């Protein structure tokens, strides 16, 4: 049973940009629903921001497939996603859902800087 990949990263508050995730081990992501979440702490039920990819709706809600067969996708962050947040660490995680089965594939901290 493989645990989630640790994915810590630094981000400058109010920046626009893209995070790229590679599933380890590589696995096809075609047909999966993917959700990226940022919250004050792990296990929180009140996210600060969320990005989604639903099967057949590539890129419409902040997540885009880069290489479906290799399990590579990107998450777009916009200035509004970090507007008003304090410079501190925030919990982030990525979960995939396939046929109703939920699995966290990455988790870590966003080190938000001014």
N, CA, C and O atoms as a GROMACS GRO file, in nm:
protein
  456
    1UNK      N    1   0.084  -0.118   0.000
    1UNK     CA    2   0.000   0.000   0.000
    1UNK      C    3   0.088   0.124   0.000
    1UNK      O    4   0.158   0.149   0.098
    2UNK      N    5   0.087   0.200  -0.105
    2UNK     CA    6   0.172   0.319  -0.116
    2UNK      C    7   0.104   0.439  -0.055
    2UNK      O    8  -0.015   0.464  -0.078
    3UNK      N    9   0.180   0.516   0.024
    3UNK     CA   10   0.128   0.640   0.081
    3UNK      C   11   0.136   0.750  -0.024
    3UNK      O   12   0.195   0.732  -0.130
    4UNK      N   13   0.076   0.864   0.007
    4UNK     CA   14   0.081   0.980  -0.081
    4UNK      C   15   0.223   1.030  -0.097
    4UNK      O   16   0.305   1.019  -0.005
    5UNK      N   17   0.252   1.086  -0.212
    5UNK     CA   18   0.380   1.153  -0.234
    5UNK      C   19   0.380   1.284  -0.155
    5UNK      O   20   0.278   1.352  -0.146
    6UNK      N   21   0.494   1.319  -0.098
    6UNK     CA   22   0.508   1.445  -0.026
    6UNK      C   23   0.542   1.553  -0.129
    6UNK      O   24   0.637   1.539  -0.206
    7UNK      N   25   0.464   1.660  -0.129
    7UNK     CA   26   0.481   1.765  -0.229
    7UNK      C   27   0.478   1.902  -0.163
    7UNK      O   28   0.378   1.973  -0.172
    8UNK      N   29   0.587   1.940  -0.098
    8UNK     CA   30   0.598   2.073  -0.041
    8UNK      C   31   0.645   2.170  -0.149
    8UNK      O   32   0.727   2.133  -0.234
    9UNK      N   33   0.595   2.293  -0.147
    9UNK     CA   34   0.639   2.393  -0.243
    9UNK      C   35   0.621   2.532  -0.185
    9UNK      O   36   0.537   2.554  -0.097
   10UNK      N   37   0.701   2.625  -0.234
   10UNK     CA   38   0.690   2.766  -0.194
   10UNK      C   39   0.612   2.841  -0.301
   10UNK      O   40   0.621   2.810  -0.420
   11UNK      N   41   0.537   2.941  -0.257
   11UNK     CA   42   0.455   3.021  -0.349
   11UNK      C   43   0.453   3.164  -0.298
   11UNK      O   44   0.442   3.187  -0.178
   12UNK      N   45   0.463   3.260  -0.389
   12UNK     CA   46   0.453   3.400  -0.350
   12UNK      C   47   0.307   3.442  -0.356
   12UNK      O   48   0.239   3.424  -0.457
   13UNK      N   49   0.261   3.500  -0.245
   13UNK     CA   50   0.122   3.543  -0.236
   13UNK      C   51   0.086   3.634  -0.353
   13UNK      O   52   0.165   3.720  -0.391
   14UNK      N   53  -0.031   3.616  -0.409
   14UNK     CA   54  -0.088   3.694  -0.519
   14UNK      C   55  -0.023   3.665  -0.654
   14UNK      O   56  -0.047   3.738  -0.750
   15UNK      N   57   0.059   3.559  -0.664
   15UNK     CA   58   0.118   3.522  -0.794
   15UNK      C   59   0.022   3.433  -0.873
   15UNK      O   60  -0.059   3.360  -0.815
   16UNK      N   61   0.032   3.441  -1.004
   16UNK     CA   62  -0.034   3.346  -1.094
   16UNK      C   63   0.072   3.245  -1.136
   16UNK      O   64   0.189   3.281  -1.153
   17UNK      N   65   0.033   3.120  -1.153
   17UNK     CA   66   0.129   3.020  -1.198
   17UNK      C   67   0.068   2.882  -1.204
   17UNK      O   68  -0.053   2.864  -1.188
   18UNK      N   69   0.154   2.783  -1.228
   18UNK     CA   70   0.109   2.646  -1.248
   18UNK      C   71   0.197   2.550  -1.170
   18UNK      O   72   0.319   2.562  -1.171
   19UNK      N   73   0.133   2.454  -1.103
   19UNK     CA   74   0.202   2.343  -1.039
   19UNK      C   75   0.185   2.222  -1.130
   19UNK      O   76   0.077   2.200  -1.185
   20UNK      N   77   0.290   2.142  -1.146
   20UNK     CA   78   0.280   2.020  -1.226
   20UNK      C   79   0.302   1.901  -1.136
   20UNK      O   80   0.400   1.894  -1.062
   21UNK      N   81   0.210   1.806  -1.141
   21UNK     CA   82   0.216   1.683  -1.062
   21UNK      C   83   0.239   1.564  -1.154
   21UNK      O   84   0.181   1.555  -1.262
   22UNK      N   85   0.325   1.472  -1.109
   22UNK     CA   86   0.352   1.346  -1.178
   22UNK      C   87   0.317   1.233  -1.083
   22UNK      O   88   0.379   1.222  -0.977
   23UNK      N   89   0.221   1.149  -1.116
   23UNK     CA   90   0.188   1.038  -1.029
   23UNK      C   91   0.306   0.942  -1.018
   23UNK      O   92   0.372   0.911  -1.117
   24UNK      N   93   0.332   0.895  -0.896
   24UNK     CA   94   0.440   0.799  -0.869
   24UNK      C   95   0.380   0.681  -0.795
   24UNK      O   96   0.330   0.700  -0.684
   25UNK      N   97   0.383   0.560  -0.850
   25UNK     CA   98   0.433   0.529  -0.984
   25UNK      C   99   0.340   0.586  -1.091
   25UNK      O  100   0.225   0.619  -1.064
   26UNK      N  101   0.393   0.597  -1.213
   26UNK     CA  102   0.313   0.649  -1.323
   26UNK      C  103   0.188   0.565  -1.341
   26UNK      O  104   0.193   0.442  -1.333
   27UNK      N  105   0.077   0.632  -1.366
   27UNK     CA  106  -0.049   0.562  -1.388
   27UNK      C  107  -0.137   0.649  -1.477
   27UNK      O  108  -0.136   0.771  -1.464
   28UNK      N  109  -0.214   0.588  -1.566
   28UNK     CA  110  -0.302   0.666  -1.652
   28UNK      C  111  -0.408   0.739  -1.570
   28UNK      O  112  -0.460   0.686  -1.472
   29UNK      N  113  -0.439   0.862  -1.612
   29UNK     CA  114  -0.540   0.940  -1.539
   29UNK      C  115  -0.665   0.967  -1.623
   29UNK      O  116  -0.755   1.038  -1.578
   30UNK      N  117  -0.670   0.912  -1.743
   30UNK     CA  118  -0.788   0.929  -1.826
   30UNK      C  119  -0.912   0.872  -1.756
   30UNK      O  120  -0.909   0.759  -1.706
   31UNK      N  121  -1.018   0.950  -1.751
   31UNK     CA  122  -1.142   0.904  -1.690
   31UNK      C  123  -1.150   0.924  -1.539
   31UNK      O  124  -1.252   0.893  -1.478
   32UNK      N  125  -1.043   0.976  -1.478
   32UNK     CA  126  -1.045   0.999  -1.334
   32UNK      C  127  -1.096   1.139  -1.302
   32UNK      O  128  -1.082   1.232  -1.382
   33UNK      N  129  -1.154   1.154  -1.186
   33UNK     CA  130  -1.184   1.285  -1.131
   33UNK      C  131  -1.070   1.319  -1.037
   33UNK      O  132  -1.030   1.236  -0.955
   34UNK      N  133  -1.015   1.440  -1.049
   34UNK     CA  134  -0.902   1.484  -0.967
   34UNK      C  135  -0.942   1.612  -0.894
   34UNK      O  136  -1.003   1.701  -0.953
   35UNK      N  137  -0.906   1.620  -0.766
   35UNK     CA  138  -0.934   1.741  -0.688
   35UNK      C  139  -0.809   1.782  -0.611
   35UNK      O  140  -0.748   1.701  -0.542
   36UNK      N  141  -0.772   1.909  -0.624
   36UNK     CA  142  -0.660   1.970  -0.551
   36UNK      C  143  -0.720   2.063  -0.447
   36UNK      O  144  -0.807   2.144  -0.478
   37UNK      N  145  -0.673   2.052  -0.324
   37UNK     CA  146  -0.730   2.131  -0.214
   37UNK      C  147  -0.620   2.201  -0.136
   37UNK      O  148  -0.513   2.144  -0.112
   38UNK      N  149  -0.646   2.326  -0.097
   38UNK     CA  150  -0.560   2.399  -0.003
   38UNK      C  151  -0.647   2.437   0.116
   38UNK      O  152  -0.757   2.488   0.100
   39UNK      N  153  -0.594   2.410   0.238
   39UNK     CA  154  -0.668   2.440   0.360
   39UNK      C  155  -0.569   2.481   0.469
   39UNK      O  156  -0.448   2.468   0.452
   40UNK      N  157  -0.622   2.530   0.580
   40UNK     CA  158  -0.534   2.569   0.692
   40UNK      C  159  -0.462   2.449   0.752
   40UNK      O  160  -0.351   2.463   0.801
   41UNK      N  161  -0.525   2.331   0.748
   41UNK     CA  162  -0.462   2.211   0.805
   41UNK      C  163  -0.519   2.087   0.735
   41UNK      O  164  -0.626   2.092   0.674
   42UNK      N  165  -0.445   1.977   0.746
   42UNK     CA  166  -0.493   1.852   0.688
   42UNK      C  167  -0.619   1.806   0.760
   42UNK      O  168  -0.632   1.824   0.881
   43UNK      N  169  -0.711   1.748   0.686
   43UNK     CA  170  -0.835   1.700   0.744
   43UNK      C  171  -0.943   1.806   0.756
   43UNK      O  172  -1.054   1.777   0.800
   44UNK      N  173  -0.912   1.928   0.718
   44UNK     CA  174  -1.009   2.038   0.727
   44UNK      C  175  -1.125   2.013   0.630
   44UNK      O  176  -1.106   1.964   0.519
   45UNK      N  177  -1.243   2.048   0.675
   45UNK     CA  178  -1.360   2.038   0.587
   45UNK      C  179  -1.398   2.174   0.530
   45UNK      O  180  -1.501   2.187   0.463
   46UNK      N  181  -1.315   2.275   0.555
   46UNK     CA  182  -1.339   2.409   0.500
   46UNK      C  183  -1.217   2.453   0.419
   46UNK      O  184  -1.129   2.522   0.471
   47UNK      N  185  -1.212   2.414   0.291
   47UNK     CA  186  -1.097   2.449   0.207
   47UNK      C  187  -1.088   2.599   0.181
   47UNK      O  188  -1.189   2.670   0.179
   48UNK      N  189  -0.966   2.645   0.162
   48UNK     CA  190  -0.943   2.784   0.120
   48UNK      C  191  -0.968   2.796  -0.029
   48UNK      O  192  -1.033   2.890  -0.076
   49UNK      N  193  -0.917   2.700  -0.103
   49UNK     CA  194  -0.941   2.694  -0.247
   49UNK      C  195  -0.936   2.548  -0.293
   49UNK      O  196  -0.866   2.466  -0.234
   50UNK      N  197  -1.011   2.519  -0.398
   50UNK     CA  198  -1.012   2.385  -0.457
   50UNK      C  199  -1.008   2.400  -0.609
   50UNK      O  200  -1.062   2.495  -0.665
   51UNK      N  201  -0.943   2.304  -0.673
   51UNK     CA  202  -0.939   2.295  -0.819
   51UNK      C  203  -0.985   2.156  -0.856
   51UNK      O  204  -0.960   2.060  -0.784
   52UNK      N  205  -1.053   2.144  -0.970
   52UNK     CA  206  -1.114   2.017  -1.010
   52UNK      C  207  -1.079   1.980  -1.153
   52UNK      O  208  -1.051   2.066  -1.237
   53UNK      N  209  -1.082   1.851  -1.178
   53UNK     CA  210  -1.083   1.797  -1.313
   53UNK      C  211  -1.181   1.682  -1.311
   53UNK      O  212  -1.162   1.583  -1.241
   54UNK      N  213  -1.288   1.697  -1.388
   54UNK     CA  214  -1.383   1.588  -1.402
   54UNK      C  215  -1.364   1.526  -1.538
   54UNK      O  216  -1.333   1.596  -1.635
   55UNK      N  217  -1.382   1.398  -1.546
   55UNK     CA  218  -1.366   1.327  -1.671
   55UNK      C  219  -1.442   1.398  -1.782
   55UNK      O  220  -1.563   1.422  -1.770
   56UNK      N  221  -1.373   1.432  -1.890
   56UNK     CA  222  -1.437   1.496  -2.005
   56UNK      C  223  -1.440   1.648  -1.998
   56UNK      O  224  -1.484   1.713  -2.092
   57UNK      N  225  -1.393   1.707  -1.886
   57UNK     CA  226  -1.397   1.852  -1.870
   57UNK      C  227  -1.257   1.906  -1.843
   57UNK      O  228  -1.236   1.976  -1.744
   58UNK      N  229  -1.161   1.873  -1.928
   58UNK     CA  230  -1.022   1.911  -1.908
   58UNK      C  231  -1.004   2.062  -1.904
   58UNK      O  232  -1.049   2.133  -1.993
   59UNK      N  233  -0.937   2.111  -1.798
   59UNK     CA  234  -0.898   2.251  -1.790
   59UNK      C  235  -1.006   2.350  -1.752
   59UNK      O  236  -0.978   2.470  -1.745
   60UNK      N  237  -1.126   2.306  -1.728
   60UNK     CA  238  -1.234   2.402  -1.702
   60UNK      C  239  -1.237   2.452  -1.558
   60UNK      O  240  -1.294   2.558  -1.533
   61UNK      N  241  -1.180   2.381  -1.465
   61UNK     CA  242  -1.187   2.420  -1.324
   61UNK      C  243  -1.052   2.421  -1.256
   61UNK      O  244  -1.043   2.396  -1.135
   62UNK      N  245  -0.945   2.450  -1.331
   62UNK     CA  246  -0.816   2.471  -1.270
   62UNK      C  247  -0.716   2.357  -1.282
   62UNK      O  248  -0.599   2.377  -1.251
   63UNK      N  249  -0.759   2.239  -1.325
   63UNK     CA  250  -0.666   2.127  -1.345
   63UNK      C  251  -0.672   2.086  -1.492
   63UNK      O  252  -0.780   2.073  -1.550
   64UNK      N  253  -0.554   2.065  -1.550
   64UNK     CA  254  -0.545   2.022  -1.690
   64UNK      C  255  -0.457   1.899  -1.701
   64UNK      O  256  -0.357   1.886  -1.630
   65UNK      N  257  -0.494   1.809  -1.789
   65UNK     CA  258  -0.413   1.690  -1.817
   65UNK      C  259  -0.295   1.732  -1.904
   65UNK      O  260  -0.314   1.798  -2.007
   66UNK      N  261  -0.174   1.695  -1.863
   66UNK     CA  262  -0.054   1.720  -1.942
   66UNK      C  263  -0.020   1.596  -2.022
   66UNK      O  264   0.006   1.604  -2.142
   67UNK      N  265  -0.021   1.479  -1.956
   67UNK     CA  266   0.004   1.351  -2.023
   67UNK      C  267  -0.082   1.245  -1.955
   67UNK      O  268  -0.048   1.195  -1.848
   68UNK      N  269  -0.193   1.213  -2.017
   68UNK     CA  270  -0.290   1.122  -1.957
   68UNK      C  271  -0.230   0.985  -1.926
   68UNK      O  272  -0.250   0.932  -1.817
   69UNK      N  273  -0.156   0.928  -2.022
   69UNK     CA  274  -0.101   0.795  -2.004
   69UNK      C  275   0.010   0.787  -1.900
   69UNK      O  276   0.032   0.681  -1.842
   70UNK      N  277   0.078   0.898  -1.875
   70UNK     CA  278   0.189   0.902  -1.780
   70UNK      C  279   0.147   0.954  -1.642
   70UNK      O  280   0.227   0.954  -1.548
   71UNK      N  281   0.022   0.999  -1.628
   71UNK     CA  282  -0.025   1.049  -1.499
   71UNK      C  283   0.027   1.186  -1.464
   71UNK      O  284   0.056   1.214  -1.348
   72UNK      N  285   0.040   1.274  -1.564
   72UNK     CA  286   0.090   1.409  -1.540
   72UNK      C  287  -0.024   1.509  -1.561
   72UNK      O  288  -0.093   1.506  -1.663
   73UNK      N  289  -0.041   1.598  -1.461
   73UNK     CA  290  -0.144   1.701  -1.472
   73UNK      C  291  -0.094   1.829  -1.408
   73UNK      O  292   0.000   1.827  -1.328
   74UNK      N  293  -0.158   1.941  -1.443
   74UNK     CA  294  -0.117   2.070  -1.387
   74UNK      C  295  -0.234   2.133  -1.313
   74UNK      O  296  -0.351   2.111  -1.346
   75UNK      N  297  -0.199   2.214  -1.213
   75UNK     CA  298  -0.296   2.288  -1.133
   75UNK      C  299  -0.264   2.436  -1.150
   75UNK      O  300  -0.152   2.479  -1.120
   76UNK      N  301  -0.360   2.514  -1.197
   76UNK     CA  302  -0.340   2.658  -1.215
   76UNK      C  303  -0.382   2.733  -1.089
   76UNK      O  304  -0.494   2.718  -1.040
   77UNK      N  305  -0.288   2.813  -1.038
   77UNK     CA  306  -0.320   2.900  -0.925
   77UNK      C  307  -0.322   3.043  -0.974
   77UNK      O  308  -0.234   3.085  -1.049
   78UNK      N  309  -0.422   3.117  -0.932
   78UNK     CA  310  -0.437   3.256  -0.971
   78UNK      C  311  -0.422   3.344  -0.848
   78UNK      O  312  -0.437   3.297  -0.735
   79UNK      N  313  -0.394   3.471  -0.869
   79UNK     CA  314  -0.372   3.563  -0.757
   79UNK      C  315  -0.488   3.560  -0.658
   79UNK      O  316  -0.466   3.572  -0.538
   80UNK      N  317  -0.609   3.545  -0.706
   80UNK     CA  318  -0.726   3.543  -0.618
   80UNK      C  319  -0.723   3.424  -0.521
   80UNK      O  320  -0.782   3.431  -0.414
   81UNK      N  321  -0.654   3.316  -0.557
   81UNK     CA  322  -0.648   3.197  -0.472
   81UNK      C  323  -0.572   3.222  -0.342
   81UNK      O  324  -0.597   3.156  -0.242
   82UNK      N  325  -0.479   3.319  -0.343
   82UNK     CA  326  -0.400   3.348  -0.223
   82UNK      C  327  -0.423   3.489  -0.170
   82UNK      O  328  -0.359   3.531  -0.074
   83UNK      N  329  -0.514   3.561  -0.233
   83UNK     CA  330  -0.546   3.696  -0.189
   83UNK      C  331  -0.598   3.695  -0.046
   83UNK      O  332  -0.686   3.616  -0.012
   84UNK      N  333  -0.545   3.781   0.037
   84UNK     CA  334  -0.593   3.793   0.173
   84UNK      C  335  -0.539   3.688   0.269
   84UNK      O  336  -0.572   3.691   0.388
   85UNK      N  337  -0.455   3.596   0.221
   85UNK     CA  338  -0.399   3.494   0.310
   85UNK      C  339  -0.272   3.546   0.375
   85UNK      O  340  -0.198   3.624   0.315
   86UNK      N  341  -0.248   3.503   0.498
   86UNK     CA  342  -0.125   3.537   0.568
   86UNK      C  343  -0.010   3.454   0.513
   86UNK      O  344  -0.030   3.343   0.463
   87UNK      N  345   0.112   3.508   0.523
   87UNK     CA  346   0.231   3.432   0.486
   87UNK      C  347   0.255   3.328   0.594
   87UNK      O  348   0.298   3.360   0.705
   88UNK      N  349   0.226   3.203   0.562
   88UNK     CA  350   0.244   3.091   0.654
   88UNK      C  351   0.232   2.962   0.573
   88UNK      O  352   0.219   2.967   0.451
   89UNK      N  353   0.237   2.848   0.639
   89UNK     CA  354   0.223   2.719   0.571
   89UNK      C  355   0.076   2.678   0.565
   89UNK      O  356   0.002   2.694   0.662
   90UNK      N  357   0.035   2.626   0.449
   90UNK     CA  358  -0.101   2.577   0.429
   90UNK      C  359  -0.093   2.432   0.380
   90UNK      O  360  -0.004   2.398   0.303
   91UNK      N  361  -0.184   2.350   0.425
   91UNK     CA  362  -0.191   2.210   0.383
   91UNK      C  363  -0.250   2.202   0.242
   91UNK      O  364  -0.346   2.272   0.210
   92UNK      N  365  -0.191   2.117   0.159
   92UNK     CA  366  -0.246   2.092   0.025
   92UNK      C  367  -0.250   1.942   0.002
   92UNK      O  368  -0.165   1.868   0.052
   93UNK      N  369  -0.347   1.898  -0.074
   93UNK     CA  370  -0.352   1.756  -0.111
   93UNK      C  371  -0.425   1.738  -0.243
   93UNK      O  372  -0.508   1.819  -0.283
   94UNK      N  373  -0.390   1.628  -0.309
   94UNK     CA  374  -0.453   1.590  -0.436
   94UNK      C  375  -0.518   1.454  -0.416
   94UNK      O  376  -0.456   1.362  -0.364
   95UNK      N  377  -0.643   1.444  -0.456
   95UNK     CA  378  -0.715   1.317  -0.447
   95UNK      C  379  -0.772   1.283  -0.584
   95UNK      O  380  -0.814   1.370  -0.659
   96UNK      N  381  -0.772   1.154  -0.614
   96UNK     CA  382  -0.835   1.106  -0.737
   96UNK      C  383  -0.950   1.014  -0.700
   96UNK      O  384  -0.945   0.942  -0.600
   97UNK      N  385  -1.052   1.019  -0.782
   97UNK     CA  386  -1.168   0.932  -0.763
   97UNK      C  387  -1.193   0.856  -0.892
   97UNK      O  388  -1.201   0.915  -1.000
   98UNK      N  389  -1.204   0.725  -0.879
   98UNK     CA  390  -1.232   0.640  -0.993
   98UNK      C  391  -1.336   0.538  -0.950
   98UNK      O  392  -1.315   0.465  -0.853
   99UNK      N  393  -1.446   0.533  -1.021
   99UNK     CA  394  -1.556   0.439  -0.990
   99UNK      C  395  -1.595   0.449  -0.842
   99UNK      O  396  -1.622   0.348  -0.777
  100UNK      N  397  -1.598   0.572  -0.791
  100UNK     CA  398  -1.640   0.594  -0.653
  100UNK      C  399  -1.533   0.570  -0.548
  100UNK      O  400  -1.558   0.591  -0.430
  101UNK      N  401  -1.413   0.526  -0.589
  101UNK     CA  402  -1.304   0.501  -0.494
  101UNK      C  403  -1.214   0.624  -0.485
  101UNK      O  404  -1.160   0.670  -0.586
  102UNK      N  405  -1.199   0.678  -0.364
  102UNK     CA  406  -1.123   0.799  -0.336
  102UNK      C  407  -0.984   0.761  -0.288
  102UNK      O  408  -0.969   0.673  -0.204
  103UNK      N  409  -0.879   0.829  -0.342
  103UNK     CA  410  -0.743   0.801  -0.298
  103UNK      C  411  -0.661   0.928  -0.302
  103UNK      O  412  -0.656   0.996  -0.405
  104UNK      N  413  -0.596   0.962  -0.190
  104UNK     CA  414  -0.502   1.074  -0.189
  104UNK      C  415  -0.374   1.029  -0.257
  104UNK      O  416  -0.319   0.924  -0.224
  105UNK      N  417  -0.326   1.108  -0.353
  105UNK     CA  418  -0.205   1.072  -0.426
  105UNK      C  419  -0.088   1.166  -0.397
  105UNK      O  420   0.027   1.133  -0.427
  106UNK      N  421  -0.116   1.282  -0.339
  106UNK     CA  422  -0.010   1.376  -0.303
  106UNK      C  423  -0.059   1.464  -0.189
  106UNK      O  424  -0.177   1.500  -0.183
  107UNK      N  425   0.032   1.498  -0.100
  107UNK     CA  426  -0.001   1.592   0.007
  107UNK      C  427   0.127   1.660   0.053
  107UNK      O  428   0.236   1.604   0.041
  108UNK      N  429   0.113   1.780   0.104
  108UNK     CA  430   0.228   1.853   0.150
  108UNK      C  431   0.188   1.994   0.192
  108UNK      O  432   0.070   2.023   0.214
  109UNK      N  433   0.287   2.079   0.201
  109UNK     CA  434   0.261   2.216   0.244
  109UNK      C  435   0.296   2.315   0.136
  109UNK      O  436   0.396   2.302   0.065
  110UNK      N  437   0.210   2.416   0.124
  110UNK     CA  438   0.239   2.535   0.046
  110UNK      C  439   0.297   2.635   0.145
  110UNK      O  440   0.229   2.678   0.238
  111UNK      N  441   0.423   2.673   0.124
  111UNK     CA  442   0.486   2.772   0.208
  111UNK      C  443   0.460   2.906   0.140
  111UNK      O  444   0.528   2.944   0.044
  112UNK      N  445   0.359   2.977   0.191
  112UNK     CA  446   0.315   3.102   0.127
  112UNK      C  447   0.400   3.217   0.179
  112UNK      O  448   0.411   3.238   0.300
  113UNK      N  449   0.460   3.290   0.086
  113UNK     CA  450   0.551   3.400   0.120
  113UNK      C  451   0.496   3.531   0.063
  113UNK      O  452   0.420   3.532  -0.034
  114UNK      N  453   0.537   3.641   0.124
  114UNK     CA  454   0.498   3.774   0.072
  114UNK      C  455   0.586   3.815  -0.043
  114UNK      O  456   0.569   3.923  -0.099
   0.00000   0.00000   0.00000
